[in-house]
Amino acid sequence: MTPEELILEALRKLGVPFEPFAIDPAFSDTALFCDKYGYPLDQTINTIIVASRKEPKRYCACAVLSNTRLDVNRKVTKLLGVSKASFATSEEMQALTGMQVGGVTPFALPEGLPLYVDSRVMEKEWVIIGGGGRSLKVKIPPEAFRKTGAQIIESLAN
């Protein structure tokens, strides 16, 4: 199964309404996507894989509104229980999730990978997430995150 098929299957299993739509892969990066397709940044989600700097490596996924900035140095390091962390490299992210840069999504993540969602995401009526690859985006209600067991974190992003 492709990453896109896995994501759509995961959403079907959650039983939440969702609307997948194909996009030109050249416009999968958030700012380009919003500009091309007319969606506001504050309705789109960036899913960021964060890694501890020291071995043994610890990873997590963080979902934040695209017009905010993930607080890696204070919030995420505390959540991971490590002293230093940074964005995972594209190679680490792809090896861990099987997804492409520009398409990483909070759904169909590897078993045991913590998912942290900024509380401001939950205030939205709907959000746009990546679809696993660069040619798919998905519109979902934020309540879908609660069904995944994600932890909703106050001020995960600034």
C-alpha positions as CSV (number, residue, x, y, z in Angstrom):
1,M,0.0,0.0,0.0
2,T,1.2,3.5,-0.8
3,P,1.6,6.1,2.1
4,E,-1.5,7.9,0.6
5,E,-3.6,4.7,0.7
6,L,-2.4,4.0,4.3
7,I,-3.5,7.5,5.4
8,L,-6.9,7.2,3.8
9,E,-7.4,3.8,5.3
10,A,-6.4,5.1,8.7
11,L,-9.0,7.9,8.4
12,R,-11.7,5.5,7.3
13,K,-11.0,3.3,10.4
14,L,-11.3,6.4,12.7
15,G,-14.8,7.0,11.3
16,V,-14.4,10.7,10.9
17,P,-15.5,12.7,7.9
18,F,-12.6,13.6,5.6
19,E,-12.2,15.1,2.1
20,P,-9.1,14.0,0.1
21,F,-8.0,16.0,-2.9
22,A,-5.2,15.7,-5.4
23,I,-2.8,18.5,-5.8
24,D,0.2,19.3,-8.1
25,P,3.2,17.9,-6.2
26,A,5.2,21.0,-7.0
27,F,2.9,22.9,-4.7
28,S,2.9,20.5,-1.7
29,D,5.0,22.8,0.6
30,T,2.6,24.7,2.8
31,A,3.1,28.3,1.6
32,L,3.1,27.3,-2.0
33,F,0.0,25.1,-1.5
34,C,-1.9,27.9,0.3
35,D,-1.0,30.5,-2.4
36,K,-1.9,28.2,-5.3
37,Y,-5.1,26.7,-3.9
38,G,-6.4,29.6,-1.8
39,Y,-6.4,28.1,1.7
40,P,-5.3,30.3,4.7
41,L,-2.2,29.3,6.6
42,D,-4.1,29.2,9.8
43,Q,-6.3,26.3,8.5
44,T,-3.4,24.1,7.4
45,I,-1.3,21.8,9.6
46,N,2.5,21.2,9.5
47,T,3.3,17.8,10.9
48,I,6.9,17.9,12.1
49,I,9.0,14.9,13.2
50,V,11.3,15.8,16.0
51,A,14.3,13.8,17.1
52,S,16.4,13.9,20.3
53,R,20.0,14.8,19.6
54,K,21.6,12.1,21.7
55,E,21.4,8.3,21.5
56,P,19.3,6.4,22.0
57,K,17.2,8.5,19.6
58,R,13.7,9.4,20.7
59,Y,11.2,10.7,18.2
60,C,7.7,12.3,18.2
61,A,5.4,13.9,15.7
62,C,4.0,17.4,16.3
63,A,1.0,18.9,14.5
64,V,0.8,22.7,14.6
65,L,-1.0,25.4,12.6
66,S,1.2,26.5,9.7
67,N,1.1,30.1,10.8
68,T,2.8,29.2,14.1
69,R,6.2,27.9,15.1
70,L,6.8,24.7,17.0
71,D,8.5,25.3,20.4
72,V,11.2,22.5,20.1
73,N,13.6,23.9,22.7
74,R,11.2,24.2,25.6
75,K,8.0,22.3,25.0
76,V,9.1,19.3,22.8
77,T,12.3,18.6,24.7
78,K,10.2,18.5,28.0
79,L,7.6,16.2,26.4
80,L,10.3,13.9,25.1
81,G,12.2,14.0,28.3
82,V,15.5,15.0,26.6
83,S,17.8,18.0,27.0
84,K,18.2,18.7,23.3
85,A,16.1,18.0,20.2
86,S,15.7,19.2,16.6
87,F,13.7,18.6,13.5
88,A,14.5,15.1,12.2
89,T,16.4,15.0,9.0
90,S,14.4,14.3,5.8
91,E,16.1,10.9,5.7
92,E,15.2,10.1,9.3
93,M,11.6,11.3,8.8
94,Q,11.1,9.2,5.6
95,A,12.7,6.1,7.2
96,L,10.6,6.4,10.3
97,T,7.2,7.3,8.7
98,G,7.5,6.1,5.1
99,M,6.1,9.5,4.0
100,Q,7.6,12.2,1.8
101,V,8.6,15.6,2.8
102,G,5.7,17.9,2.1
103,G,3.2,15.1,2.7
104,V,3.8,14.1,6.3
105,T,0.6,13.6,8.2
106,P,-0.4,12.9,11.7
107,F,-2.3,9.8,10.7
108,A,-0.9,6.3,10.0
109,L,2.2,7.1,12.0
110,P,4.3,4.2,13.3
111,E,3.0,2.4,16.4
112,G,4.4,4.0,19.6
113,L,5.4,7.3,18.0
114,P,3.9,10.0,20.3
115,L,1.7,12.6,18.5
116,Y,1.4,16.0,20.1
117,V,-1.1,18.5,18.7
118,D,-1.1,22.2,19.5
119,S,-4.3,23.2,21.3
120,R,-5.0,26.0,18.8
121,V,-5.6,23.3,16.1
122,M,-8.6,22.1,18.1
123,E,-10.3,25.5,17.9
124,K,-10.7,25.2,14.1
125,E,-13.8,23.9,12.3
126,W,-11.6,22.0,9.8
127,V,-7.9,21.8,8.9
128,I,-5.9,20.6,5.9
129,I,-3.2,17.9,6.5
130,G,-0.7,16.2,4.3
131,G,-1.7,13.0,2.6
132,G,1.5,10.9,3.0
133,G,2.9,12.0,-0.4
134,R,3.3,15.3,-2.2
135,S,0.2,14.9,-4.4
136,L,-2.5,14.5,-1.8
137,K,-4.0,16.8,0.9
138,V,-6.9,16.0,3.2
139,K,-9.5,18.2,4.8
140,I,-10.5,16.9,8.3
141,P,-12.2,18.1,11.4
142,P,-9.7,18.5,14.3
143,E,-11.7,16.1,16.4
144,A,-10.0,13.4,14.3
145,F,-6.9,14.0,16.4
146,R,-8.7,13.0,19.6
147,K,-9.6,9.6,18.1
148,T,-5.9,8.8,17.5
149,G,-4.9,9.2,21.1
150,A,-2.9,12.3,20.4
151,Q,-2.0,14.5,23.3
152,I,-3.4,18.0,23.0
153,I,-0.7,20.4,24.3
154,E,-1.3,24.0,25.3
155,S,1.3,26.4,23.6
156,L,3.1,23.6,21.7
157,A,3.7,26.3,19.1
158,N,4.3,30.1,19.4
